[in-house]
Amino acid sequence: MTLLRIVYASGIELRTDEAYYWTWSKEASLSFLDHPPMIAWLIRFGTAIFGDTVLGVRFGGIVAMLVTQLLLADIVRRLTHDARAIMFAVLMPEAALYYGLLMAKVAPDVAMIPFAVAMMWSLVRLVQSGNGRWWLAAGLFAGLSMLSKFTAIMFAPAVAAFLLVPDWRWRWLRSPYPYLAVLIAIAAFSPVLIWNAQYDWASFRFQGVRATANYGISLRTIGDYIGLQFGLVGFVMLPVVLTGLVLTAWRGYRTREPVAILLSTAVLVPFLYFFFKSLTLRVGDTWPMFMWPVGFAAAAINLVMLSRENRSARLIRSSLFWVKTAVASGIAFVVIVFLYYVAAPWNLLGKIDPIGAEAGYEQVAARAQAALDETGATWIATTDYRTYAMMRWLFRGRVPVIELNERGRFQDFADPGMDRIKGHAGIYVGREPDNRSSLWENIPAKREQLGQVERRWRGLVMDTYVLEKLTGWTPELSPPKDSPLFHWKVLAGEFGAKLARLLLPTPGGGGSIARSASGVG
């Protein structure tokens, strides 16, 4: 399965958010508007080995999957000493599309997962050894999780319950170790705090929109969320894991057993929180990705605990059957999806295909290069971060690329090459109808139409782009904060769930699939 992910990572062109994160890896910024910097460092690790290739960009995700599986295996080994449970802990992620294939798609969630699981592993070691220094390791991994993605904070209720519910609470509340762990976590997270202090707490304001957004109750967004979990965790795997988590929670809180409390709360609280948010907001496809590996460990451990609690033989046989079915059917589904994208020539999903919807930018870049050659222009302009990211990725520094608007995204970025931009003509590359946006009222450049180019995938037109020659104006890298060219888009309502609507029709009818969550998710 690791070889399968390597082939996938090497054979599928980068998606727009992956290219966007790759641009981050070329900057020396402490943090970024959308996310903390760990994803940029992970990509820099891979490209240092394999260069600026698709495998180089995605290699960190392949390593993250292996590290996650080893940690899950060791957690289950320490708690059960059961070889079959360990095997299930390793195979369950392989059988979930989220991890068996999509861990090869770099995202902040992929960077966070091994650190989050390492935090859980450290707390398991704490329970088994009684050595308070494991709090310090847990604090370090918690800080590194937060340095990967802000949603790591959703593990805080699980750690709080782990500390306060068991009978040992007074021992640790009187100990310095938990408090030192918090300080270590803050220190590890400090690059984000320093960057935000310098830039008006931009990341927290940006993400706060999603935390507080409310668009009214919608059955469609609920269906998106539930369907997404079935599709990406598994139609059989999701009920198996949730059942194991509920039994683990009942066992843990009834007996005040620390690890059972930790593992079950770490998944059930975020799962229920996202369900609550899905009542009014479309939950992004990667948002819940961080929580399920802990659920796999809990489900594997639960199989052993059923036997040790002398549950009925029928229940034990049934549980084992469904876990085996979930693993077998899940791996088969992952392999089928892999073959569809790597080996099949067809487009079965049309414009709603999550990979095809972001493929074909090479055609746009080739037409842009031709326009540069024809006009003598020296730089490329865009008005959306997706096109910006793909042009930077495909031109690899040969031509300066700048997004004219949303300059708040690029605070602390290096000079893109203003010596090649100032006083020179540029080529605007934009998706229709962005070329007719009111934004152009704030850009006094002279515009000359050069034509159009279609972005195609497997014979189907996915999007149409316009090309224009820009003259008589030099873009401003740092416009005033009240300028329309500085503001970033509020995207809380844009998140879709292509796969959710594809695999599970949403309540209220309708099978169309909205644009999926992208890099800002």
C-alpha positions in Angstrom: 0.0 0.0 0.0 2.9 2.4 0.6 4.2 1.6 -2.9 0.7 2.3 -4.2 0.8 5.7 -2.5 4.3 6.4 -4.0 3.0 5.6 -7.5 -0.1 7.8 -6.9 2.1 10.6 -5.6 4.4 10.4 -8.5 1.7 10.1 -11.3 -1.0 12.6 -10.4 -0.3 16.3 -11.0 -0.4 18.6 -8.0 -3.8 19.9 -6.9 -4.1 23.7 -6.4 -3.9 23.6 -2.7 -0.8 21.4 -2.8 0.9 23.9 -5.2 -0.2 26.7 -2.9 1.6 25.0 0.1 4.6 24.4 -2.1 4.9 28.2 -2.7 5.0 28.5 1.1 7.9 26.1 1.2 9.9 28.6 -0.8 9.3 31.4 1.7 11.1 32.1 5.0 8.0 33.3 6.8 7.4 32.1 10.4 3.7 31.4 9.6 1.0 32.1 7.0 -2.5 33.5 6.9 -4.3 30.2 6.2 -2.3 27.8 8.4 0.7 27.4 10.6 4.0 26.6 8.9 4.5 22.8 9.5 3.1 21.9 6.0 5.7 24.2 4.4 8.5 22.5 6.4 7.1 19.0 5.5 7.2 19.9 1.8 10.7 21.4 2.1 11.8 18.1 3.6 10.5 16.1 0.6 11.8 18.5 -2.0 15.2 18.6 -0.4 15.4 14.9 -1.2 13.5 14.6 -4.6 13.6 18.2 -5.8 10.6 20.2 -7.0 8.8 17.2 -8.3 5.3 15.9 -7.4 6.9 13.1 -5.4 9.1 15.6 -3.6 6.1 17.7 -2.6 4.1 14.7 -1.4 6.9 12.6 0.1 6.3 14.0 3.6 2.8 12.7 3.5 4.0 9.2 2.7 6.4 9.3 5.6 3.7 10.7 7.9 1.4 7.8 7.1 4.2 5.3 8.0 5.0 7.1 11.3 1.3 7.2 12.2 0.9 3.5 11.6 3.9 2.7 13.7 2.6 4.8 16.6 -0.9 3.3 16.3 0.7 -0.2 16.3 2.7 0.6 19.4 -0.2 2.1 21.3 -2.3 -1.1 20.6 0.7 -3.3 21.4 1.2 -1.7 24.8 -2.4 -1.9 25.8 -3.4 -5.3 24.5 -0.2 -7.4 23.6 -2.5 -8.9 21.0 -1.0 -9.5 17.5 -4.3 -9.5 15.7 -5.4 -6.2 17.3 -2.0 -4.7 16.2 -2.6 -5.9 12.7 -6.0 -4.2 12.6 -4.6 -1.0 13.9 -2.1 -0.9 11.0 -4.6 -2.0 8.3 -7.6 0.2 9.3 -5.9 3.4 8.0 -5.0 1.5 4.8 -8.7 0.7 4.3 -9.9 4.3 4.7 -9.6 6.5 1.6 -8.7 9.4 3.8 -5.3 7.7 4.6 -4.8 4.7 2.3 -4.6 7.0 -0.7 -5.1 10.6 0.4 -2.2 10.7 2.8 -0.2 11.1 -0.4 -1.9 14.5 -0.9 -0.1 17.0 1.3 -2.3 19.1 3.5 -1.9 20.7 7.0 -3.9 17.8 8.3 -1.4 15.3 7.0 1.4 17.2 8.7 -0.6 17.2 12.0 -1.7 13.6 12.2 1.7 12.0 13.3 2.3 14.6 15.9 -1.3 14.2 17.3 -0.9 10.4 17.5 2.5 10.9 19.1 0.9 13.0 21.8 -1.6 10.2 22.5 1.3 7.7 22.4 3.1 9.8 25.0 0.1 9.9 27.3 -0.3 6.1 27.0 3.4 5.8 28.1 2.6 8.1 31.0 -0.2 5.8 32.2 1.9 2.7 31.9 5.1 4.1 33.5 3.7 6.7 36.0 6.7 8.8 35.0 5.6 12.4 34.9 8.2 13.3 32.3 6.0 11.8 29.6 3.8 14.9 30.1 6.7 16.9 28.7 6.8 14.8 25.6 3.0 15.1 25.2 3.3 18.9 25.5 6.0 19.0 22.8 3.9 16.9 20.4 0.8 19.0 21.2 2.7 22.1 20.3 3.9 20.6 17.1 0.3 19.5 16.3 -0.8 23.1 16.8 2.1 24.2 14.6 0.6 22.1 11.9 -3.1 23.0 12.1 -5.2 24.9 14.6 -7.8 22.1 14.8 -5.4 20.3 17.0 -6.9 22.3 19.8 -9.9 20.0 19.6 -7.9 17.4 21.4 -7.9 19.6 24.5 -11.1 18.2 25.9 -9.8 14.7 25.7 -6.6 15.6 27.5 -8.5 17.5 30.1 -10.8 14.5 30.7 -7.7 12.3 30.8 -6.3 14.5 33.5 -9.4 15.2 35.6 -11.8 12.3 35.4 -9.6 9.4 36.7 -8.8 9.0 40.4 -5.2 10.2 39.8 -6.3 13.8 39.2 -5.0 15.2 42.5 -1.6 13.6 41.9 -1.1 15.4 38.6 -2.8 18.6 39.6 -0.2 19.0 42.3 2.6 18.0 40.0 4.6 20.5 37.9 4.7 18.3 34.9 1.2 19.1 33.3 1.9 22.8 33.6 5.4 22.5 32.2 3.8 20.5 29.3 1.5 23.5 28.6 4.5 25.8 28.5 6.4 23.5 26.2 3.4 23.4 23.9 3.2 27.2 23.8 6.9 27.4 23.1 6.6 25.0 20.2 3.6 27.0 18.9 5.4 30.4 19.3 6.3 30.9 15.6 2.6 31.3 14.9 2.1 33.6 17.8 5.1 35.8 16.8 3.9 36.1 13.2 0.4 36.9 14.2 1.5 39.5 16.7 3.4 41.2 13.8 0.5 41.0 11.4 -2.5 42.0 13.4 -3.5 38.5 14.4 -4.5 37.8 10.8 -4.6 34.0 11.1 -6.9 33.9 14.1 -9.2 36.4 12.5 -9.2 34.4 9.2 -10.0 31.1 10.9 -12.4 32.8 13.4 -14.8 33.4 10.5 -15.3 29.7 10.1 -15.6 29.1 13.9 -18.4 31.6 14.2 -20.1 31.4 10.7 -23.8 30.5 10.7 -25.8 30.3 7.5 -29.0 28.8 8.9 -29.9 25.1 9.4 -29.5 23.1 6.2 -30.2 19.4 5.7 -27.8 19.5 2.7 -24.8 20.4 4.7 -25.6 17.7 7.3 -25.8 15.2 4.5 -22.5 16.5 3.1 -20.8 15.9 6.4 -22.2 12.4 7.1 -21.7 11.3 3.5 -18.2 12.6 3.5 -17.3 10.5 6.5 -18.9 7.4 5.0 -17.0 8.0 1.7 -13.6 8.8 3.2 -13.5 6.6 6.3 -15.5 3.7 4.7 -19.1 2.6 4.4 -18.4 -0.4 6.7 -15.4 1.1 8.6 -17.3 4.2 9.9 -19.9 2.2 11.8 -17.3 -0.2 13.1 -15.1 2.6 14.4 -18.0 4.6 15.9 -19.2 1.5 17.7 -15.8 0.8 19.1 -15.5 4.4 20.3 -18.9 4.4 22.0 -18.0 1.1 23.8 -14.6 2.5 24.7 -16.2 5.7 26.1 -18.7 3.7 28.1 -16.0 1.5 29.5 -13.6 4.4 30.2 -16.0 6.8 32.0 -17.7 3.9 33.9 -14.4 2.7 35.3 -12.4 6.0 35.1 -9.8 4.3 33.0 -7.5 7.1 31.6 -6.6 5.7 28.2 -10.1 4.7 27.3 -11.3 8.2 28.3 -8.5 9.8 26.3 -9.0 7.8 23.0 -12.7 7.9 22.9 -13.1 11.6 23.8 -10.4 12.5 21.3 -12.7 11.4 18.5 -16.2 11.7 19.7 -15.9 15.3 20.8 -14.6 16.6 17.4 -17.0 14.3 15.6 -20.0 15.7 17.4 -18.7 19.3 17.1 -18.4 19.0 13.3 -21.9 17.4 13.2 -23.2 20.5 15.1 -21.3 22.8 12.7 -22.7 20.9 9.8 -26.2 22.0 10.8 -25.4 25.4 9.4 -22.0 25.2 7.6 -20.5 23.0 5.0 -17.7 21.1 6.7 -14.5 20.9 4.7 -13.4 17.5 3.4 -10.1 17.5 5.4 -11.4 19.0 8.6 -12.2 15.7 10.4 -9.2 13.9 9.0 -7.1 14.4 12.1 -9.3 12.5 14.5 -9.9 9.1 12.9 -6.5 7.5 13.4 -7.1 7.6 17.2 -10.5 6.0 16.5 -8.8 3.1 14.7 -6.6 2.4 17.7 -9.7 2.5 20.0 -11.6 0.1 17.7 -8.7 -2.4 17.6 -8.3 -2.2 21.4 -12.1 -2.7 21.9 -12.0 -6.1 20.1 -9.6 -7.4 22.7 -11.5 -5.8 25.6 -14.7 -7.5 24.5 -13.0 -10.9 25.1 -11.4 -9.8 28.4 -14.8 -8.6 29.7 -16.3 -12.0 28.9 -18.9 -10.6 26.5 -21.0 -13.1 24.6 -19.3 -15.2 22.0 -21.9 -14.0 19.4 -21.0 -10.4 20.0 -17.2 -11.1 19.7 -17.7 -13.1 16.5 -19.9 -10.4 15.0 -17.4 -7.6 15.9 -14.5 -9.5 14.4 -16.5 -10.3 11.3 -17.4 -6.6 10.7 -13.8 -5.4 11.3 -12.5 -8.0 8.8 -15.2 -6.9 6.3 -14.4 -3.2 6.8 -10.7 -3.8 6.2 -11.2 -6.0 3.2 -13.8 -3.9 1.5 -12.0 -0.7 2.4 -8.7 -1.7 0.9 -10.5 -2.9 -2.2 -12.2 0.5 -2.5 -8.9 2.3 -2.1 -7.3 0.2 -4.8 -10.2 0.8 -7.2 -10.0 4.5 -6.7 -6.2 4.4 -7.2 -6.6 2.4 -10.5 -9.3 4.9 -11.7 -7.0 7.9 -11.3 -3.7 6.2 -12.3 -4.6 3.7 -15.0 -8.1 4.3 -16.3 -8.6 6.6 -19.4 -12.2 7.5 -18.6 -13.9 10.4 -16.9 -16.9 8.9 -15.1 -17.7 11.8 -12.9 -17.6 14.7 -15.3 -16.9 18.2 -13.8 -17.6 17.0 -10.3 -14.5 14.8 -10.2 -12.3 16.1 -7.3 -9.1 15.4 -9.2 -10.2 16.3 -12.7 -11.6 19.6 -11.4 -8.1 20.7 -10.6 -6.2 19.1 -13.5 -5.1 20.4 -16.8 -3.2 23.5 -15.7 -0.3 22.6 -18.0 -2.5 23.6 -20.9 -3.0 27.0 -19.3 0.7 27.4 -18.5 1.7 26.5 -22.1 -0.7 29.1 -23.5 0.6 31.7 -21.0 4.2 30.9 -22.1 3.2 31.5 -25.7 1.7 34.8 -24.8 4.8 35.8 -23.0 6.9 35.0 -26.1 4.5 36.8 -28.4 4.2 40.0 -26.5 7.6 40.3 -24.8 5.8 40.5 -21.4 8.0 39.5 -18.4 5.6 38.5 -15.6 2.3 36.8 -15.0 -0.6 38.2 -13.0 -3.6 36.3 -11.5 -6.6 37.3 -9.3 -7.1 34.0 -7.4 -4.6 32.0 -5.3 -5.3 28.7 -7.1 -4.2 30.0 -10.5 -1.3 31.9 -8.8 -0.1 28.7 -7.1 -0.3 26.6 -10.3 1.5 29.2 -12.4 4.3 29.4 -9.8 4.5 25.7 -9.7 4.6 25.1 -13.4 6.9 28.0 -14.2 9.3 27.1 -11.3 10.7 30.6 -10.9 11.4 31.3 -14.6 8.8 34.0 -14.7 7.6 36.2 -11.7 4.0 35.4 -10.8 2.0 37.7 -8.6 -1.6 37.6 -7.4 -2.9 41.2 -7.8 -5.4 41.0 -5.0 -5.8 39.2 -1.7 -2.4 40.6 -0.7 -3.1 39.8 2.9 -2.3 36.2 2.0 1.3 37.1 1.1 2.4 39.1 4.2 6.1 38.4 4.9 6.6 36.8 1.5 9.9 37.5 -0.4 10.1 39.9 -3.3 8.6 38.0 -6.3 11.0 39.7 -8.7 9.9 43.3 -8.9 12.9 44.2 -11.0 11.4 42.1 -13.8 7.9 43.5 -13.2 8.3 47.2 -12.8 8.1 49.0 -16.1 7.4 45.8 -18.0 4.2 44.4 -19.6 2.6 41.4 -17.9 0.2 38.6 -18.9 -3.0 38.3 -16.9 -4.2 34.7 -16.6 -7.7 34.3 -15.0 -10.6 32.0 -14.9 -13.8 33.3 -16.5 -15.6 35.4 -15.3 -12.9 36.8 -13.0 -11.8 39.0 -15.8 -15.1 40.9 -15.4 -14.9 41.3 -11.7 -15.5 44.7 -10.1 -12.0 44.3 -8.7 -10.6 45.7 -11.9 -12.0 49.1 -11.0 -9.1 49.3 -8.5 -6.4 48.2 -11.1 -5.6 51.1 -13.5 -3.7 48.9 -15.9 -4.3 49.0 -19.7 -5.8 45.6 -20.7 -5.5 44.0 -24.1 -7.4 40.8 -24.9 -5.1 38.0 -26.1 -7.5 35.1 -26.2 -8.7 32.1 -24.2 -7.5 28.6 -23.3 -9.5 25.7 -22.0 -8.4 23.5 -19.2 -9.3 19.9 -20.0 -9.2 16.6 -18.2 -9.8 13.3 -20.1 -11.5 15.1 -22.9 -13.9 17.3 -20.9 -13.5 21.0 -20.5 -13.2 21.8 -16.8 -12.7 25.5 -17.0 -12.0 28.4 -19.4 -9.3 31.0 -18.8 -8.7 34.3 -20.5 -5.4 35.9 -21.2 -4.8 39.6 -21.3 -1.8 41.9 -21.8 -1.3 44.4 -18.9 0.6 47.6 -19.4 1.1 50.9 -17.8 0.9 49.7 -14.2 3.0 48.1 -11.5 1.2 45.9 -8.9 1.6 46.9 -5.3 2.9 44.2 -3.0 1.7 45.8 0.2 -1.5 47.8 -0.4 -3.2 49.6 2.5 -5.2 47.2 4.7 -8.4 49.0 3.7 -7.7 48.4 0.0 -9.8 45.9 -1.9 -6.5 44.5 -3.2 -5.4 43.6 0.4 -8.5 41.8 1.6 -8.7 38.0 1.5 -11.9 36.3 0.6 -14.1 35.0 3.4 -14.5 31.3 2.4 -16.5 29.8 5.2 -19.5 29.2 2.9 -17.6 27.9 0.0 -16.6 24.5 1.3 -18.1 21.5 -0.5 -18.1 17.8 -0.3 -17.8 16.4 -3.8 -17.3 12.9 -2.6 -20.0 13.1 0.0 -22.7 14.1 -2.5 -21.4 11.6 -5.0 -21.5 8.7 -2.7 -24.5 9.6 -0.5 -27.4 11.6 -1.9 -28.1 14.5 0.4 -31.5 15.1 2.1 -33.7 17.3 0.1 -32.7 15.8 -3.2 -30.2 17.1 -5.7 -27.0 15.4 -6.8 -24.9 18.3 -7.9 -21.6 18.6 -6.1 -20.3 22.0 -5.0 -16.7 23.1 -5.2 -14.7 21.1 -2.6 -12.7 22.5 0.3 -9.4 23.7 -0.9 -6.1 24.6 0.7 -7.7 27.0 3.1 -9.8 24.3 4.6 
